Amino acid sequence: MKILLFGELTDITKNSFIEIETVNDIDELNKSIHQKFPSLQNHKYQIAVNSSLITKNISLSETDEIAFLPPFAGG
């Protein structure tokens, strides 16, 4: 699965996207990401799936577009 990263998250991973093995849901996704990049556990981010912000555990498929979004500041 390909995960798009934005803002400070790209500084942590040194990339604007990462690829991981396919996971079944958001909980597995977070577990996999935190194993690969433990420092992400210390940062706040929201997950978007197919351009919708996710607030609970949902099932994922290989074709989903997944993005990790750091907090945004407005002005």
Backbone bond lengths (Angstrom), bond angles and torsions (degrees), N, CA, C in turn:
res aa  C-N    CA-C-N  psi(-1)  N-CA   C-N-CA  omega(-1)  CA-C   N-CA-C  phi
1 M - - - 1.445 - - 1.526 108.69 -
2 K 1.297 115.28 142.54 1.456 121.37 178.61 1.527 108.43 -102.46
3 I 1.336 115.61 130.82 1.455 121.55 179.93 1.517 108.59 -120.53
4 L 1.326 116.31 123.39 1.458 121.65 178.05 1.521 109.27 -83.28
5 L 1.330 116.37 141.05 1.462 121.97 -178.97 1.517 109.68 -124.24
6 F 1.325 116.01 147.98 1.453 120.68 -178.21 1.525 110.36 -135.34
7 G 1.334 115.07 160.88 1.458 122.26 174.32 1.507 113.67 57.50
8 E 1.333 115.79 -137.61 1.462 121.82 -176.49 1.526 112.76 -62.05
9 L 1.318 117.81 -20.34 1.460 120.44 179.54 1.524 111.26 -66.49
10 T 1.327 116.75 -29.16 1.471 119.35 176.51 1.525 110.92 -70.65
11 D 1.335 116.90 -29.84 1.464 119.99 176.34 1.528 111.24 -66.70
12 I 1.315 116.57 -37.61 1.463 121.16 -178.94 1.513 111.31 -69.87
13 T 1.336 116.68 -44.22 1.464 121.10 -175.37 1.517 113.39 -91.09
14 K 1.340 116.16 -11.68 1.469 122.43 -178.09 1.522 112.12 63.72
15 N 1.347 115.90 28.71 1.454 120.25 -178.68 1.522 110.01 -160.22
16 S 1.318 117.37 156.45 1.454 121.10 177.49 1.529 112.32 -89.91
17 F 1.321 116.39 -4.71 1.463 120.98 172.81 1.521 108.72 -155.61
18 I 1.319 115.21 157.04 1.461 121.08 174.21 1.522 107.82 -134.56
19 E 1.302 115.59 158.32 1.454 120.36 176.50 1.519 108.72 -120.65
20 I 1.324 115.33 137.01 1.454 121.36 178.03 1.521 108.40 -131.74
21 E 1.331 115.15 168.65 1.461 119.37 174.66 1.522 108.65 -64.78
22 T 1.303 116.52 154.19 1.457 121.40 179.55 1.522 110.10 -61.38
23 V 1.326 115.66 134.96 1.463 122.35 176.46 1.521 108.48 -121.12
24 N 1.324 115.47 162.33 1.463 120.04 -174.94 1.520 114.78 -86.72
25 D 1.347 116.51 -29.20 1.459 118.82 -175.00 1.527 110.74 -155.21
26 I 1.332 115.54 179.06 1.462 122.17 -176.52 1.527 111.37 -62.91
27 D 1.323 117.53 -40.19 1.468 119.92 179.71 1.527 111.10 -60.53
28 E 1.328 116.92 -45.28 1.464 120.68 177.17 1.523 111.12 -64.58
29 L 1.314 116.90 -36.75 1.457 121.55 178.13 1.525 110.34 -60.64
30 N 1.328 117.14 -50.33 1.459 120.64 179.13 1.528 111.47 -60.41
31 K 1.305 117.30 -42.42 1.464 120.95 179.55 1.524 110.54 -61.21
32 S 1.314 116.74 -45.67 1.460 121.69 -179.88 1.526 111.84 -63.76
33 I 1.329 116.25 -44.17 1.466 121.07 -179.97 1.523 110.60 -64.36
34 H 1.326 117.42 -43.04 1.465 120.62 -178.79 1.527 111.98 -68.65
35 Q 1.320 117.66 -28.14 1.462 119.86 174.95 1.526 110.32 -70.70
36 K 1.315 116.29 -39.28 1.457 121.03 -178.33 1.528 111.99 -77.24
37 F 1.332 116.87 -36.60 1.467 123.55 -179.00 1.532 108.97 -132.75
38 P 1.335 117.85 79.51 1.475 121.06 -176.78 1.527 114.02 -56.35
39 S 1.317 117.79 -30.44 1.464 119.92 -177.85 1.532 112.50 -67.94
40 L 1.322 118.29 -17.38 1.459 120.31 176.85 1.528 112.16 -65.81
41 Q 1.321 117.29 -22.70 1.462 120.64 178.93 1.522 111.62 -62.67
42 N 1.331 116.40 -24.04 1.460 121.42 -177.99 1.521 112.97 -90.71
43 H 1.322 117.47 4.44 1.462 121.71 -177.29 1.528 110.24 -121.43
44 K 1.313 114.94 144.21 1.463 119.96 176.92 1.522 109.02 -85.81
45 Y 1.312 115.33 140.47 1.465 121.09 174.91 1.514 108.50 -159.58
46 Q 1.310 115.18 158.14 1.457 121.28 173.57 1.516 107.51 -111.85
47 I 1.303 115.15 154.37 1.459 120.60 178.21 1.529 108.41 -109.39
48 A 1.319 114.87 132.13 1.461 121.05 174.23 1.527 108.45 -113.85
49 V 1.301 115.80 135.12 1.462 122.11 176.03 1.517 107.20 -121.60
50 N 1.321 115.19 120.32 1.467 120.75 -178.69 1.535 111.00 53.21
51 S 1.327 115.09 45.16 1.471 124.47 176.53 1.525 115.15 69.90
52 S 1.327 118.70 11.75 1.465 122.18 176.80 1.523 109.47 -115.32
53 L 1.336 116.42 130.14 1.460 120.10 177.20 1.523 109.88 -67.21
54 I 1.314 116.00 137.23 1.460 122.11 -176.37 1.521 109.29 -105.98
55 T 1.333 117.04 131.63 1.457 121.16 179.44 1.525 112.85 -117.69
56 K 1.332 116.89 -0.39 1.470 120.48 179.11 1.525 108.68 -146.36
57 N 1.295 116.08 172.93 1.457 121.14 179.24 1.529 109.63 -71.59
58 I 1.331 116.52 126.02 1.466 121.27 176.06 1.523 108.62 -131.75
59 S 1.307 116.25 160.32 1.463 121.77 175.71 1.520 109.99 -72.85
60 L 1.321 115.58 148.36 1.457 121.89 178.68 1.513 109.96 -121.69
61 S 1.337 115.67 153.05 1.455 120.59 173.49 1.520 108.46 -125.56
62 E 1.293 116.14 162.84 1.464 122.72 -177.84 1.524 112.03 -58.17
63 T 1.319 117.88 -27.35 1.462 121.13 -175.72 1.534 113.62 -89.66
64 D 1.329 117.81 -4.89 1.462 120.61 179.62 1.519 111.06 -65.66
65 E 1.333 116.11 142.86 1.460 121.57 172.12 1.521 106.94 -93.69
66 I 1.331 116.06 118.62 1.460 121.67 -175.07 1.518 108.86 -115.72
67 A 1.343 115.38 135.41 1.460 120.46 178.07 1.524 109.36 -136.12
68 F 1.331 115.13 140.37 1.460 121.85 173.24 1.521 106.70 -103.03
69 L 1.317 116.18 123.02 1.467 121.99 -174.38 1.528 110.24 -118.09
70 P 1.326 117.13 122.80 1.464 119.50 175.86 1.527 109.25 -74.68
71 P 1.339 117.16 168.09 1.464 119.03 176.66 1.536 110.08 -59.60
72 F 1.313 116.07 141.77 1.459 121.62 179.27 1.517 109.16 -107.42
73 A 1.305 115.74 142.43 1.468 121.13 175.54 1.518 108.23 -106.75
74 G 1.296 116.15 137.42 1.455 120.40 179.87 1.516 110.86 -102.11
75 G 1.309 114.74 166.02 1.446 116.81 179.28 1.494 111.56 -156.76
